[in-house]
Amino acid sequence: MIVEIDRGSGFCFGVINAIKAAEKELQHEDKLYCLGDIVHNGKEVERLENMGLKSITKDEYFTLSNCKVLIRAHGEPPETYEYAEKNNIELIDATCPVVLTLQEKVKGSYLQNKSQEGQLVIYGKKGHAEIIGLDGQTNNNAIVVESVADVDKIDMSRPVSLYSQTTKRIEDFHEIADAVKSKVQPGVPLQIKDTICRQVSNRVPNLKKFAIKYDLVLFIAGVKSSNGKYLFTICEEVNPNSKKITGIEEIDREWFQGVNSVGICGATSTPNWLMEDVAGWVRENFA
């Protein structure tokens, strides 16, 4: 049986930077706090926890003092930094540069719009860590839309600046943007900013070419991974015999009946070692 890993899959540079920062600290620290899961992949979180990384909630963070806390690639709102400064918390800031730039743009647009009674709109998933960080740049006054149906929340008689969470589907963002364009009143200022990270979208053409080549595709991603959900839909579009798993324990042996080739790929939050483990298991059991 042919078993191949997509070498274009795996961690994006933002996640790599965050994990390197954690590993570097843990070389000389017994324990390091991380505000939320460092990456939306349970297997990688478990690996780092075994090294001494401790994931904490926002509520837990606001009880800490005199310690070190890692900020993951998704970024944080201003209140996180303000609390750290007042409570002697050293922040290891691993916010992805793409997210950091977006935060600055959102803050700038919000301040500009404020004087014109405009609205800052973000297409994204409510409650997602990145959205919380972005909304924080607007004093939590942003309008978060999750689908075209939410566009009605926008006052189309007032200026609108539209941004996107970095990991959303470009096609869905364009659909939202078109809906806003069609409804905004004539003469009302409208800014549409495509802020989707190309680390995700640029993988789509390669992923399509990869997934179509195999009898079976095993797509590995954590259950919380937004880009994992998106990229898996790409696999399914070109190869209906694609299966989304978090690890070896979810593989069904019946999937391999009549299968002569298996392609293994994953999200920007999927570690290479996990794809290697799955490939090794398939070779051991079916090669």
C-alpha positions as YAML, in Angstrom:
chain: A
units: angstrom
residues:
- id: 1
  name: MET
  ca: [0.00, 0.00, 0.00]
- id: 2
  name: ILE
  ca: [1.16, 3.53, -0.82]
- id: 3
  name: VAL
  ca: [1.17, 5.79, 2.26]
- id: 4
  name: GLU
  ca: [2.22, 9.41, 1.84]
- id: 5
  name: ILE
  ca: [2.22, 12.53, 4.00]
- id: 6
  name: ASP
  ca: [1.45, 15.95, 2.55]
- id: 7
  name: ARG
  ca: [4.64, 17.91, 3.28]
- id: 8
  name: GLY
  ca: [2.70, 21.14, 2.77]
- id: 9
  name: SER
  ca: [0.55, 20.35, 5.81]
- id: 10
  name: GLY
  ca: [1.38, 20.99, 9.44]
- id: 11
  name: PHE
  ca: [2.15, 23.97, 11.64]
- id: 12
  name: CYS
  ca: [2.10, 27.49, 10.20]
- id: 13
  name: PHE
  ca: [4.90, 29.87, 11.23]
- id: 14
  name: GLY
  ca: [2.72, 31.51, 13.92]
- id: 15
  name: VAL
  ca: [2.17, 28.20, 15.70]
- id: 16
  name: ILE
  ca: [5.83, 27.18, 15.23]
- id: 17
  name: ASN
  ca: [6.94, 30.43, 16.91]
- id: 18
  name: ALA
  ca: [4.58, 29.91, 19.87]
- id: 19
  name: ILE
  ca: [5.70, 26.32, 20.44]
- id: 20
  name: LYS
  ca: [9.38, 27.24, 20.13]
- id: 21
  name: ALA
  ca: [8.84, 30.01, 22.69]
- id: 22
  name: ALA
  ca: [7.22, 27.54, 25.10]
- id: 23
  name: GLU
  ca: [9.94, 24.91, 24.62]
- id: 24
  name: LYS
  ca: [12.67, 27.51, 25.13]
- id: 25
  name: GLU
  ca: [11.19, 28.67, 28.45]
- id: 26
  name: LEU
  ca: [10.60, 25.11, 29.64]
- id: 27
  name: GLN
  ca: [14.28, 24.32, 29.20]
- id: 28
  name: HIS
  ca: [14.96, 26.34, 32.36]
- id: 29
  name: GLU
  ca: [11.50, 26.56, 33.98]
- id: 30
  name: ASP
  ca: [9.64, 23.74, 35.74]
- id: 31
  name: LYS
  ca: [6.31, 25.34, 34.96]
- id: 32
  name: LEU
  ca: [4.99, 27.87, 32.48]
- id: 33
  name: TYR
  ca: [1.41, 29.08, 32.27]
- id: 34
  name: CYS
  ca: [-0.29, 29.42, 28.89]
- id: 35
  name: LEU
  ca: [-3.43, 31.49, 28.50]
- id: 36
  name: GLY
  ca: [-5.69, 28.96, 26.77]
- id: 37
  name: ASP
  ca: [-4.51, 25.96, 24.75]
- id: 38
  name: ILE
  ca: [-1.27, 26.90, 22.99]
- id: 39
  name: VAL
  ca: [-2.61, 25.34, 19.80]
- id: 40
  name: HIS
  ca: [-5.97, 23.83, 18.87]
- id: 41
  name: ASN
  ca: [-4.62, 20.31, 18.89]
- id: 42
  name: GLY
  ca: [-5.13, 18.19, 22.00]
- id: 43
  name: LYS
  ca: [-2.22, 15.84, 21.25]
- id: 44
  name: GLU
  ca: [0.31, 18.68, 21.00]
- id: 45
  name: VAL
  ca: [-1.12, 20.35, 24.10]
- id: 46
  name: GLU
  ca: [-0.66, 17.08, 26.00]
- id: 47
  name: ARG
  ca: [2.96, 16.78, 24.80]
- id: 48
  name: LEU
  ca: [3.80, 20.26, 26.06]
- id: 49
  name: GLU
  ca: [1.92, 19.77, 29.32]
- id: 50
  name: ASN
  ca: [4.17, 16.79, 29.99]
- id: 51
  name: MET
  ca: [7.10, 19.23, 29.68]
- id: 52
  name: GLY
  ca: [5.57, 21.61, 32.23]
- id: 53
  name: LEU
  ca: [3.23, 23.86, 30.26]
- id: 54
  name: LYS
  ca: [-0.02, 24.51, 32.13]
- id: 55
  name: SER
  ca: [-3.04, 25.79, 30.21]
- id: 56
  name: ILE
  ca: [-5.16, 28.23, 32.20]
- id: 57
  name: THR
  ca: [-8.49, 29.95, 31.66]
- id: 58
  name: LYS
  ca: [-9.00, 33.70, 31.56]
- id: 59
  name: ASP
  ca: [-10.60, 33.57, 35.03]
- id: 60
  name: GLU
  ca: [-7.55, 31.74, 36.40]
- id: 61
  name: TYR
  ca: [-5.22, 34.25, 34.76]
- id: 62
  name: PHE
  ca: [-6.88, 37.14, 36.59]
- id: 63
  name: THR
  ca: [-5.97, 35.55, 39.95]
- id: 64
  name: LEU
  ca: [-2.23, 35.23, 39.19]
- id: 65
  name: SER
  ca: [0.74, 37.40, 40.11]
- id: 66
  name: ASN
  ca: [4.55, 37.17, 40.14]
- id: 67
  name: CYS
  ca: [4.81, 34.52, 37.41]
- id: 68
  name: LYS
  ca: [5.37, 33.93, 33.69]
- id: 69
  name: VAL
  ca: [2.50, 33.50, 31.22]
- id: 70
  name: LEU
  ca: [2.69, 32.65, 27.52]
- id: 71
  name: ILE
  ca: [0.36, 34.42, 25.13]
- id: 72
  name: ARG
  ca: [-0.37, 32.06, 22.24]
- id: 73
  name: ALA
  ca: [-0.50, 32.89, 18.53]
- id: 74
  name: HIS
  ca: [-4.21, 33.87, 18.61]
- id: 75
  name: GLY
  ca: [-3.43, 37.08, 20.51]
- id: 76
  name: GLU
  ca: [-5.08, 38.78, 23.49]
- id: 77
  name: PRO
  ca: [-7.11, 41.94, 24.21]
- id: 78
  name: PRO
  ca: [-5.51, 44.98, 25.93]
- id: 79
  name: GLU
  ca: [-6.90, 44.04, 29.36]
- id: 80
  name: THR
  ca: [-4.59, 41.01, 29.47]
- id: 81
  name: TYR
  ca: [-1.51, 43.23, 29.15]
- id: 82
  name: GLU
  ca: [-2.86, 45.80, 31.61]
- id: 83
  name: TYR
  ca: [-3.40, 43.12, 34.27]
- id: 84
  name: ALA
  ca: [0.11, 41.71, 33.73]
- id: 85
  name: GLU
  ca: [1.69, 45.12, 34.24]
- id: 86
  name: LYS
  ca: [-0.16, 45.67, 37.52]
- id: 87
  name: ASN
  ca: [0.54, 42.20, 38.92]
- id: 88
  name: ASN
  ca: [4.18, 41.57, 38.05]
- id: 89
  name: ILE
  ca: [3.41, 38.97, 35.39]
- id: 90
  name: GLU
  ca: [6.08, 38.47, 32.74]
- id: 91
  name: LEU
  ca: [4.36, 37.83, 29.43]
- id: 92
  name: ILE
  ca: [6.02, 35.65, 26.81]
- id: 93
  name: ASP
  ca: [4.18, 37.15, 23.86]
- id: 94
  name: ALA
  ca: [3.90, 34.68, 20.98]
- id: 95
  name: THR
  ca: [1.08, 36.46, 19.19]
- id: 96
  name: CYS
  ca: [1.28, 35.65, 15.47]
- id: 97
  name: PRO
  ca: [2.66, 38.65, 13.51]
- id: 98
  name: VAL
  ca: [-0.31, 38.40, 11.12]
- id: 99
  name: VAL
  ca: [-2.77, 38.61, 14.03]
- id: 100
  name: LEU
  ca: [-0.80, 41.42, 15.65]
- id: 101
  name: THR
  ca: [-0.95, 43.47, 12.44]
- id: 102
  name: LEU
  ca: [-4.69, 42.81, 12.20]
- id: 103
  name: GLN
  ca: [-5.22, 43.94, 15.79]
- id: 104
  name: GLU
  ca: [-3.48, 47.24, 14.98]
- id: 105
  name: LYS
  ca: [-5.61, 47.73, 11.85]
- id: 106
  name: VAL
  ca: [-8.84, 46.99, 13.73]
- id: 107
  name: LYS
  ca: [-7.92, 49.41, 16.50]
- id: 108
  name: GLY
  ca: [-7.05, 52.14, 13.99]
- id: 109
  name: SER
  ca: [-10.29, 51.67, 12.05]
- id: 110
  name: TYR
  ca: [-12.34, 51.63, 15.23]
- id: 111
  name: LEU
  ca: [-10.89, 54.93, 16.43]
- id: 112
  name: GLN
  ca: [-11.39, 56.50, 13.02]
- id: 113
  name: ASN
  ca: [-14.96, 55.21, 12.71]
- id: 114
  name: LYS
  ca: [-15.85, 56.38, 16.18]
- id: 115
  name: SER
  ca: [-15.69, 60.02, 15.14]
- id: 116
  name: GLN
  ca: [-18.00, 59.26, 12.19]
- id: 117
  name: GLU
  ca: [-20.40, 57.06, 14.18]
- id: 118
  name: GLY
  ca: [-19.21, 54.17, 12.05]
- id: 119
  name: GLN
  ca: [-19.21, 50.43, 12.78]
- id: 120
  name: LEU
  ca: [-16.36, 47.95, 13.01]
- id: 121
  name: VAL
  ca: [-17.54, 44.57, 11.73]
- id: 122
  name: ILE
  ca: [-15.57, 41.33, 12.00]
- id: 123
  name: TYR
  ca: [-16.46, 38.11, 10.22]
- id: 124
  name: GLY
  ca: [-15.54, 35.27, 12.56]
- id: 125
  name: LYS
  ca: [-16.58, 32.80, 15.21]
- id: 126
  name: LYS
  ca: [-17.97, 34.28, 18.41]
- id: 127
  name: GLY
  ca: [-15.92, 33.24, 21.42]
- id: 128
  name: HIS
  ca: [-12.89, 32.26, 19.32]
- id: 129
  name: ALA
  ca: [-9.65, 33.41, 20.96]
- id: 130
  name: GLU
  ca: [-8.64, 35.55, 17.98]
- id: 131
  name: ILE
  ca: [-12.04, 37.26, 17.88]
- id: 132
  name: ILE
  ca: [-11.85, 38.04, 21.60]
- id: 133
  name: GLY
  ca: [-8.47, 39.67, 21.04]
- id: 134
  name: LEU
  ca: [-9.72, 41.66, 18.05]
- id: 135
  name: ASP
  ca: [-12.92, 42.76, 19.76]
- id: 136
  name: GLY
  ca: [-10.80, 43.96, 22.67]
- id: 137
  name: GLN
  ca: [-9.18, 46.52, 20.33]
- id: 138
  name: THR
  ca: [-12.62, 48.12, 19.99]
- id: 139
  name: ASN
  ca: [-13.49, 48.11, 23.71]
- id: 140
  name: ASN
  ca: [-15.71, 45.13, 22.82]
- id: 141
  name: ASN
  ca: [-17.87, 47.24, 20.52]
- id: 142
  name: ALA
  ca: [-17.25, 45.30, 17.32]
- id: 143
  name: ILE
  ca: [-20.14, 43.64, 15.50]
- id: 144
  name: VAL
  ca: [-19.20, 39.98, 15.01]
- id: 145
  name: VAL
  ca: [-20.96, 38.24, 12.12]
- id: 146
  name: GLU
  ca: [-20.79, 34.47, 11.69]
- id: 147
  name: SER
  ca: [-22.83, 34.15, 8.50]
- id: 148
  name: VAL
  ca: [-24.76, 36.12, 5.87]
- id: 149
  name: ALA
  ca: [-27.80, 35.95, 8.15]
- id: 150
  name: ASP
  ca: [-25.95, 38.12, 10.70]
- id: 151
  name: VAL
  ca: [-25.43, 40.95, 8.22]
- id: 152
  name: ASP
  ca: [-28.80, 42.35, 9.31]
- id: 153
  name: LYS
  ca: [-27.15, 43.33, 12.62]
- id: 154
  name: ILE
  ca: [-25.33, 46.11, 10.75]
- id: 155
  name: ASP
  ca: [-26.89, 49.56, 10.44]
- id: 156
  name: MET
  ca: [-26.56, 50.13, 6.70]
- id: 157
  name: SER
  ca: [-27.14, 53.87, 7.07]
- id: 158
  name: ARG
  ca: [-23.82, 54.32, 8.96]
- id: 159
  name: PRO
  ca: [-20.20, 53.82, 7.82]
- id: 160
  name: VAL
  ca: [-18.94, 50.22, 7.88]
- id: 161
  name: SER
  ca: [-15.44, 48.73, 8.08]
- id: 162
  name: LEU
  ca: [-15.44, 44.97, 7.50]
- id: 163
  name: TYR
  ca: [-12.58, 42.68, 8.56]
- id: 164
  name: SER
  ca: [-12.19, 38.91, 8.93]
- id: 165
  name: GLN
  ca: [-10.78, 36.45, 11.42]
- id: 166
  name: THR
  ca: [-7.56, 35.22, 9.81]
- id: 167
  name: THR
  ca: [-8.56, 31.54, 9.60]
- id: 168
  name: LYS
  ca: [-11.94, 31.81, 7.87]
- id: 169
  name: ARG
  ca: [-12.78, 30.65, 4.33]
- id: 170
  name: ILE
  ca: [-12.10, 33.29, 1.68]
- id: 171
  name: GLU
  ca: [-15.22, 32.20, -0.22]
- id: 172
  name: ASP
  ca: [-17.39, 32.81, 2.85]
- id: 173
  name: PHE
  ca: [-15.79, 36.20, 3.48]
- id: 174
  name: HIS
  ca: [-16.54, 37.27, -0.10]
- id: 175
  name: GLU
  ca: [-20.16, 36.15, 0.38]
- id: 176
  name: ILE
  ca: [-20.43, 38.31, 3.52]
- id: 177
  name: ALA
  ca: [-18.74, 41.25, 1.76]
- id: 178
  name: ASP
  ca: [-21.10, 41.01, -1.23]
- id: 179
  name: ALA
  ca: [-24.11, 40.96, 1.09]
- id: 180
  name: VAL
  ca: [-22.90, 44.10, 2.88]
- id: 181
  name: LYS
  ca: [-22.20, 45.86, -0.44]
- id: 182
  name: SER
  ca: [-25.69, 45.10, -1.70]
- id: 183
  name: LYS
  ca: [-27.40, 46.41, 1.44]
- id: 184
  name: VAL
  ca: [-25.38, 49.47, 2.42]
- id: 185
  name: GLN
  ca: [-27.16, 52.69, 1.57]
- id: 186
  name: PRO
  ca: [-25.85, 54.76, -1.38]
- id: 187
  name: GLY
  ca: [-23.13, 57.20, -0.40]
- id: 188
  name: VAL
  ca: [-22.40, 55.52, 2.95]
- id: 189
  name: PRO
  ca: [-18.62, 54.93, 3.44]
- id: 190
  name: LEU
  ca: [-17.72, 51.23, 3.20]
- id: 191
  name: GLN
  ca: [-14.32, 49.63, 3.76]
- id: 192
  name: ILE
  ca: [-13.83, 45.92, 3.03]
- id: 193
  name: LYS
  ca: [-10.54, 44.46, 4.24]
- id: 194
  name: ASP
  ca: [-9.64, 40.88, 3.32]
- id: 195
  name: THR
  ca: [-7.55, 39.93, 6.35]
- id: 196
  name: ILE
  ca: [-7.61, 36.16, 5.90]
- id: 197
  name: CYS
  ca: [-4.18, 34.61, 6.47]
- id: 198
  name: ARG
  ca: [-2.63, 33.25, 3.28]
- id: 199
  name: GLN
  ca: [-0.83, 30.61, 5.35]
- id: 200
  name: VAL
  ca: [-4.21, 28.87, 5.30]
- id: 201
  name: SER
  ca: [-5.72, 29.88, 1.96]
- id: 202
  name: ASN
  ca: [-2.50, 29.34, -0.01]
- id: 203
  name: ARG
  ca: [-2.56, 25.69, 1.03]
- id: 204
  name: VAL
  ca: [-5.82, 25.06, -0.77]
- id: 205
  name: PRO
  ca: [-4.50, 24.47, -4.33]
- id: 206
  name: ASN
  ca: [-1.80, 22.09, -3.10]
- id: 207
  name: LEU
  ca: [-4.23, 20.30, -0.78]
- id: 208
  name: LYS
  ca: [-6.65, 19.71, -3.66]
- id: 209
  name: LYS
  ca: [-3.86, 18.23, -5.81]
- id: 210
  name: PHE
  ca: [-2.75, 16.03, -2.92]
- id: 211
  name: ALA
  ca: [-6.16, 14.74, -1.77]
- id: 212
  name: ILE
  ca: [-7.39, 13.73, -5.22]
- id: 213
  name: LYS
  ca: [-4.49, 11.27, -5.73]
- id: 214
  name: TYR
  ca: [-5.44, 8.72, -3.06]
- id: 215
  name: ASP
  ca: [-8.11, 6.09, -2.46]
- id: 216
  name: LEU
  ca: [-8.39, 7.28, 1.14]
- id: 217
  name: VAL
  ca: [-7.41, 10.57, 2.79]
- id: 218
  name: LEU
  ca: [-6.84, 10.85, 6.53]
- id: 219
  name: PHE
  ca: [-7.07, 14.49, 7.55]
- id: 220
  name: ILE
  ca: [-5.74, 15.11, 11.07]
- id: 221
  name: ALA
  ca: [-6.89, 18.10, 13.11]
- id: 222
  name: GLY
  ca: [-7.98, 19.02, 16.62]
- id: 223
  name: VAL
  ca: [-11.69, 19.40, 17.30]
- id: 224
  name: LYS
  ca: [-11.23, 23.11, 18.12]
- id: 225
  name: SER
  ca: [-9.27, 23.98, 14.97]
- id: 226
  name: SER
  ca: [-11.15, 26.47, 12.77]
- id: 227
  name: ASN
  ca: [-8.73, 26.11, 9.86]
- id: 228
  name: GLY
  ca: [-8.90, 22.34, 10.30]
- id: 229
  name: LYS
  ca: [-12.65, 22.42, 9.68]
- id: 230
  name: TYR
  ca: [-12.11, 24.61, 6.61]
- id: 231
  name: LEU
  ca: [-9.25, 22.62, 5.08]
- id: 232
  name: PHE
  ca: [-11.07, 19.33, 5.63]
- id: 233
  name: THR
  ca: [-13.98, 20.62, 3.51]
- id: 234
  name: ILE
  ca: [-11.44, 21.20, 0.73]
- id: 235
  name: CYS
  ca: [-10.33, 17.56, 0.95]
- id: 236
  name: GLU
  ca: [-13.94, 16.35, 0.87]
- id: 237
  name: GLU
  ca: [-14.73, 18.47, -2.19]
- id: 238
  name: VAL
  ca: [-12.13, 16.68, -4.32]
- id: 239
  name: ASN
  ca: [-12.14, 13.31, -2.54]
- id: 240
  name: PRO
  ca: [-15.38, 12.19, -0.85]
- id: 241
  name: ASN
  ca: [-13.45, 9.34, 0.80]
- id: 242
  name: SER
  ca: [-11.74, 11.75, 3.21]
- id: 243
  name: LYS
  ca: [-11.90, 11.10, 6.95]
- id: 244
  name: LYS
  ca: [-11.23, 13.69, 9.66]
- id: 245
  name: ILE
  ca: [-9.52, 12.31, 12.78]
- id: 246
  name: THR
  ca: [-7.70, 13.65, 15.81]
- id: 247
  name: GLY
  ca: [-5.39, 10.64, 16.08]
- id: 248
  name: ILE
  ca: [-4.82, 6.92, 15.59]
- id: 249
  name: GLU
  ca: [-7.52, 5.91, 18.08]
- id: 250
  name: GLU
  ca: [-10.25, 7.23, 15.76]
- id: 251
  name: ILE
  ca: [-9.20, 5.24, 12.70]
- id: 252
  name: ASP
  ca: [-11.71, 2.62, 11.54]
- id: 253
  name: ARG
  ca: [-10.11, -0.45, 9.94]
- id: 254
  name: GLU
  ca: [-13.12, -0.83, 7.63]
- id: 255
  name: TRP
  ca: [-12.07, 2.35, 5.82]
- id: 256
  name: PHE
  ca: [-9.17, 0.41, 4.26]
- id: 257
  name: GLN
  ca: [-11.21, -2.21, 2.42]
- id: 258
  name: GLY
  ca: [-10.24, -2.07, -1.25]
- id: 259
  name: VAL
  ca: [-7.84, 0.81, -0.57]
- id: 260
  name: ASN
  ca: [-4.41, 0.78, -2.25]
- id: 261
  name: SER
  ca: [-3.23, 4.30, -1.44]
- id: 262
  name: VAL
  ca: [-3.59, 6.58, 1.60]
- id: 263
  name: GLY
  ca: [-2.81, 10.28, 1.80]
- id: 264
  name: ILE
  ca: [-2.23, 11.88, 5.20]
- id: 265
  name: CYS
  ca: [-2.57, 15.62, 5.72]
- id: 266
  name: GLY
  ca: [-3.64, 18.15, 8.35]
- id: 267
  name: ALA
  ca: [-4.30, 21.68, 9.53]
- id: 268
  name: THR
  ca: [-1.95, 24.55, 10.37]
- id: 269
  name: SER
  ca: [-2.38, 23.40, 13.98]
- id: 270
  name: THR
  ca: [-1.44, 19.77, 13.30]
- id: 271
  name: PRO
  ca: [2.07, 18.68, 14.42]
- id: 272
  name: ASN
  ca: [4.25, 16.79, 11.96]
- id: 273
  name: TRP
  ca: [5.01, 14.12, 14.55]
- id: 274
  name: LEU
  ca: [1.30, 13.26, 14.73]
- id: 275
  name: MET
  ca: [1.03, 12.83, 10.95]
- id: 276
  name: GLU
  ca: [4.14, 10.62, 11.09]
- id: 277
  name: ASP
  ca: [2.57, 8.52, 13.86]
- id: 278
  name: VAL
  ca: [-0.61, 7.98, 11.81]
- id: 279
  name: ALA
  ca: [1.43, 7.10, 8.71]
- id: 280
  name: GLY
  ca: [3.48, 4.62, 10.74]
- id: 281
  name: TRP
  ca: [0.32, 2.99, 12.10]
- id: 282
  name: VAL
  ca: [-1.17, 2.60, 8.61]
- id: 283
  name: ARG
  ca: [2.04, 1.11, 7.23]
- id: 284
  name: GLU
  ca: [2.35, -1.27, 10.16]
- id: 285
  name: ASN
  ca: [-1.22, -2.50, 9.85]
- id: 286
  name: PHE
  ca: [-1.92, -2.43, 6.12]
- id: 287
  name: ALA
  ca: [1.30, -2.13, 4.11]
...
